[in-house]
């Protein structure tokens, strides 16, 4: 069940599923709040695959719990692209939890994930519903990339890395209008509820017990040179959600990498004076953007100027996009010798749209088709806990790169 099929990202997910799996026995339905718009999308999708004409259309507003209960009860897995999730996602999750229906989304909203954990984790364990947030560029490269590096470390050195560093590298793509809308909504929520700031400020905010803490501190805010990578680095905007997802996954698995495990995310900007100049520029730009979003006087101006939800780049622009992520797993082997595992995750499409559509689609398919292979209990899970290396293999088959050396 694709909920939000009339939105820009929803249509990309539908197109991907039909292009890649239209000739399989996959059963897909489209859901949203407007039957007229859904029918229009279905007609457009027939250009992708003739089978689109057979797709069932189901109508449910994001606040209509009775209608959401009906559609959740009819599917084994529901994928939703309707955000901001803190505004439109609560009842969709609740319906899936009660129906025991698996769920995935592409939120990057800490406050929404924390509320989902608090309200639904225990009940989802009871019903068997696997609720998997953050299945796009936030936070699959982070969560599955870290798992891949750790599995490689265990295989080669007999033990896990005590620290994993994530570096967002070369990237080409447009900023998602949905991501921007989520950020604007987050600041509106902070104004009404200052306690949300504590969620964003806590490095372990998404852990089962966020007060337990650990060795990691706040995300990097300034310019630094990373000696292990040999590059200058700047803050990474998505670290605020990605790092918390990785730490939650580690906690849900029982902390197999050790109580002292550390994880961080930054943006790598290159070597030498040029790398330093780029790091300074990125840091300054992020600071100015954050201030503009936070201030009530400038926020409306930015909202008018920046991409809106439902807007996105052309197919040609999405196909030209790409991203590269580097990971370093640092530790000592069983004889005390230091080791480094180098990982890389690459996507050959725009990270916020093209590659995200691939990652979200394959996550939904894994929930729907790989249940027996995945096993595991229900609950509010992270991608690495819900899917493990099964999703890595799916994404490799879909053209993404996950490699460790």
C-alpha positions in Angstrom: 0.0 0.0 0.0 1.5 3.3 -1.1 0.0 6.1 0.9 0.6 9.6 -0.5 0.8 8.4 -4.1 -0.3 11.8 -5.5 2.7 13.6 -4.0 6.0 14.1 -5.9 8.0 11.5 -4.0 5.0 9.2 -3.9 4.8 9.2 -7.7 8.5 8.4 -7.9 8.0 5.4 -5.6 5.1 4.2 -7.7 7.1 4.6 -10.9 10.0 2.7 -9.5 7.8 -0.2 -8.3 6.1 -0.5 -11.7 9.3 -0.1 -13.7 11.2 -2.7 -11.7 8.5 -5.1 -10.5 5.6 -4.5 -12.8 6.0 -7.9 -14.3 6.2 -9.7 -11.0 3.3 -10.9 -8.8 3.7 -7.9 -6.5 0.2 -6.6 -5.5 0.2 -2.8 -5.1 -2.6 -0.3 -4.2 -2.5 3.5 -4.2 -3.9 5.5 -1.3 -4.4 9.1 -0.5 -7.0 11.7 0.4 -8.4 12.5 -3.1 -9.8 9.8 -5.4 -9.7 12.2 -8.3 -6.0 12.9 -7.9 -5.3 9.2 -7.4 -7.1 8.3 -10.6 -5.1 10.9 -12.4 -1.8 9.5 -11.1 -2.9 6.0 -12.0 -3.6 7.1 -15.6 -0.2 8.7 -15.8 1.5 5.6 -14.5 0.1 3.5 -17.4 2.9 5.1 -19.4 5.3 3.3 -17.1 3.6 0.0 -17.2 0.2 -1.1 -18.6 -0.5 -3.0 -15.3 -1.0 0.4 -13.6 -4.5 0.5 -15.0 -5.4 -2.3 -12.6 -4.2 -0.6 -9.4 -6.8 -0.3 -6.7 -7.4 3.2 -5.3 -8.2 3.7 -1.6 -9.2 7.0 0.0 -8.2 8.1 3.5 -7.4 11.4 4.9 -4.4 11.5 7.3 -6.7 12.5 10.2 -9.5 10.0 9.4 -8.5 7.1 11.7 -11.5 5.0 10.7 -10.5 5.1 7.1 -6.9 4.6 7.9 -7.8 1.5 10.0 -9.6 0.1 7.0 -6.7 0.5 4.6 -4.1 -0.7 7.1 -6.1 -3.9 7.7 -6.0 -4.7 4.0 -2.2 -4.7 3.5 0.8 -6.5 4.8 3.1 -3.4 4.4 2.2 0.3 4.1 4.8 2.8 2.8 3.9 6.5 3.3 5.4 9.6 1.7 3.0 12.1 3.4 5.0 14.6 5.4 5.8 16.5 7.5 5.2 13.4 9.5 4.9 15.2 12.8 1.9 16.9 11.2 0.3 14.2 9.1 1.8 10.9 10.2 0.6 10.1 13.7 -2.7 8.4 12.8 -1.1 6.4 9.9 1.4 4.8 12.3 -1.3 4.2 14.9 -3.5 2.4 12.4 -0.6 0.2 11.3 0.3 -0.7 14.8 -3.2 -1.8 15.8 -3.6 -3.8 12.6 -0.2 -5.5 12.9 0.7 -4.1 9.6 4.4 -3.3 8.7 5.2 0.3 8.0 8.0 2.4 6.6 8.5 6.1 5.8 11.2 8.6 4.9 10.9 11.0 7.9 13.9 12.8 9.2 12.0 14.3 12.1 13.4 13.5 15.5 10.4 14.6 17.4 8.1 12.4 15.3 10.2 9.3 15.8 10.5 9.9 19.5 6.7 10.3 19.8 6.2 7.1 17.8 8.6 5.2 20.1 6.9 6.5 23.2 3.3 5.9 22.0 3.7 2.7 20.0 6.8 0.6 20.5 5.4 -1.7 23.2 2.1 -2.1 21.4 3.9 -2.8 18.1 5.9 -5.6 19.8 2.6 -7.1 20.9 0.9 -6.9 17.5 4.0 -7.8 15.5 4.0 -4.6 13.4 7.4 -3.5 12.3 7.4 0.3 12.3 10.5 1.4 10.4 11.1 5.2 10.1 13.9 7.0 8.2 14.1 4.7 5.1 15.5 7.3 2.7 18.7 9.3 2.4 17.9 9.8 6.1 19.1 7.3 7.4 19.8 4.2 5.3 23.3 5.1 4.2 24.1 5.8 7.9 22.4 2.9 9.5 23.1 0.2 7.0 26.5 1.6 6.1 27.5 1.3 9.8 26.2 -2.2 10.0 28.1 -3.2 6.8 31.4 -1.8 8.2 30.8 -3.6 11.5 30.1 -6.9 9.9 33.3 -6.5 7.8 35.3 -5.8 10.9 33.9 -8.8 12.7 34.7 -11.1 9.7 38.2 -9.8 9.2 39.4 -9.0 12.7 37.2 -11.1 15.0 35.8 -8.1 16.7 33.8 -4.9 16.0 35.1 -1.4 15.5 34.8 0.7 18.6 34.2 3.8 16.6 32.6 4.5 13.2 32.9 7.8 11.4 30.5 8.8 8.6 31.6 11.4 6.0 29.0 12.8 3.6 31.1 13.5 0.5 30.5 14.5 -3.1 26.9 15.2 -3.8 24.8 16.5 -6.6 21.1 17.0 -6.1 18.2 19.3 -5.2 17.1 20.0 -1.6 13.8 18.2 -1.0 10.8 20.4 -0.5 9.4 17.9 1.9 12.6 18.0 4.0 12.4 21.8 4.1 8.7 21.7 5.1 9.6 19.3 7.9 12.3 21.7 9.1 10.0 24.7 9.1 7.3 22.7 11.0 9.9 21.6 13.5 10.7 25.2 14.4 7.0 26.0 14.7 6.6 23.1 17.1 9.6 24.2 19.1 8.0 27.6 19.5 4.9 26.0 21.0 6.7 23.2 23.0 10.3 24.2 24.0 10.8 20.6 25.4 11.4 19.5 21.8 14.7 21.2 21.9 15.8 18.6 24.4 15.1 15.9 21.9 17.2 17.5 19.3 20.0 18.3 21.8 20.3 14.8 23.2 22.8 12.6 21.2 20.8 9.5 22.5 17.3 11.0 22.0 16.0 8.0 20.2 17.4 5.3 22.4 15.0 3.1 24.4 16.1 5.0 27.4 17.3 8.4 26.2 18.5 9.3 29.7 21.0 6.5 29.8 23.5 8.4 27.6 26.9 7.2 26.4 30.3 8.5 25.2 29.0 10.6 22.2 28.6 14.3 22.7 26.9 17.0 20.5 27.3 16.9 16.7 30.2 18.8 15.2 29.4 22.5 14.8 32.6 24.0 13.4 35.4 23.3 11.0 37.8 20.4 11.8 40.5 18.4 10.1 40.0 14.6 10.4 43.4 12.9 10.5 41.9 9.4 9.9 40.3 10.5 6.6 42.9 13.1 5.8 40.3 15.8 4.9 38.8 18.9 6.2 35.3 18.5 7.6 32.2 20.7 8.2 28.9 20.0 10.1 26.4 17.8 8.3 22.8 18.9 8.5 21.4 15.4 8.6 23.6 14.3 11.5 20.9 15.4 13.9 18.7 12.5 12.9 21.1 10.0 11.4 23.4 9.7 14.5 20.4 9.1 16.7 19.0 6.4 14.4 22.4 4.5 14.4 22.6 4.7 18.2 19.0 3.4 18.6 19.8 0.5 16.3 22.8 -0.4 18.4 20.8 -0.2 21.6 18.0 -2.3 20.2 20.5 -5.0 19.3 21.8 -5.1 22.9 24.9 -2.9 22.2 27.0 -5.7 20.6 29.6 -3.2 19.6 30.3 -2.3 23.2 29.1 0.3 25.8 31.9 2.6 24.6 30.9 2.5 20.9 31.1 6.0 19.3 29.5 7.2 16.1 29.7 10.6 14.4 28.7 12.3 11.1 30.2 15.2 9.3 30.6 16.5 5.7 34.0 16.0 4.1 35.2 18.9 2.0 38.6 17.8 0.7 42.2 18.4 1.4 44.5 21.4 1.6 43.5 25.1 1.4 40.6 24.4 -1.0 39.2 21.8 1.4 39.5 24.2 4.3 37.9 27.0 2.3 35.0 24.8 1.4 34.6 23.7 5.0 34.5 27.3 6.1 31.9 28.1 3.4 29.7 25.2 4.2 29.8 25.9 8.0 28.9 29.6 7.4 26.2 28.7 5.0 24.6 26.2 7.3 24.7 28.7 10.2 23.1 31.4 8.1 20.4 29.0 6.8 19.7 27.7 10.3 19.3 31.3 11.6 17.0 32.1 8.7 14.8 29.2 9.4 14.7 29.8 13.2 13.9 33.5 13.0 10.1 34.3 12.7 10.9 37.3 10.5 12.9 35.4 7.9 11.3 32.0 8.0 8.2 33.0 5.8 10.6 34.6 3.2 12.6 31.3 3.0 9.4 29.3 2.7 8.3 31.3 -0.3 11.7 31.1 -2.0 12.7 27.5 -1.4 11.2 24.3 -3.0 7.7 23.5 -1.8 6.3 20.0 -0.8 5.2 18.3 -4.0 7.8 20.1 -6.1 11.0 18.4 -7.4 13.5 18.3 -10.2 13.0 16.8 -13.6 13.8 13.2 -14.5 16.9 14.4 -16.3 18.1 16.3 -13.2 17.4 13.4 -10.9 19.3 11.0 -13.2 22.3 13.4 -13.2 22.4 13.5 -9.4 24.5 11.3 -7.2 26.0 11.0 -3.7 29.0 9.4 -2.1 29.4 8.5 1.6 32.6 7.3 3.2 32.8 5.4 6.5 35.7 4.5 8.7 35.5 1.8 11.3 38.3 2.1 13.8 39.3 -0.5 16.4 41.8 -3.0 17.7 41.9 -6.7 16.8 42.1 -9.5 19.3 45.9 -9.1 19.6 45.6 -5.3 20.3 46.6 -4.2 16.8 44.8 -1.1 15.4 42.7 -1.7 12.3 40.7 0.5 9.9 37.7 -0.7 7.9 36.9 1.6 5.0 33.3 1.6 3.8 31.6 3.4 1.0 27.9 3.9 0.0 27.1 5.5 -3.3 23.9 6.3 -5.2 23.8 7.1 -8.8 20.7 9.4 -8.6 19.7 12.6 -6.8 19.9 11.7 -3.1 16.8 13.5 -2.0 14.5 12.2 -4.7 15.9 9.5 -7.1 18.0 7.5 -4.6 15.5 8.0 -1.8 12.7 6.6 -4.0 14.9 3.5 -4.5 15.7 3.1 -0.8 12.2 3.6 0.4 10.7 1.3 -2.3 13.1 -1.5 -1.5 12.5 -1.1 2.2 8.7 -1.5 1.6 9.3 -4.5 -0.6 11.5 -6.1 2.0 8.8 -5.7 4.6 6.2 -7.2 2.2 8.2 -10.0 0.7 11.1 -10.9 3.0 9.2 -11.4 6.3 10.3 -15.0 6.7 13.9 -14.2 5.9 14.0 -11.1 8.2 12.3 -12.6 11.2 12.6 -10.6 14.4 9.9 -9.0 16.6 7.7 -6.0 15.9 8.4 -2.6 17.4 9.6 0.8 16.3 12.8 -0.3 14.6 15.6 1.2 12.6 16.5 0.1 9.1 19.5 -1.9 10.3 17.5 -3.7 12.9 14.4 -4.4 10.7 16.3 -5.4 7.5 19.9 -6.1 8.3 22.1 -7.1 5.3 19.0 -8.3 3.4 18.2 -4.7 2.4 21.9 -4.1 1.6 21.7 -6.9 -1.0 18.4 -5.5 -2.3 19.9 -2.1 -2.8 23.0 -3.5 -4.4 20.8 -5.3 -6.9 19.0 -2.0 -7.5 22.3 -0.4 -8.5 23.5 1.2 -5.3 27.0 0.6 -4.0 27.7 -0.8 -0.5 31.3 -1.9 -0.1 33.8 -2.3 2.7 37.5 -3.0 2.5 
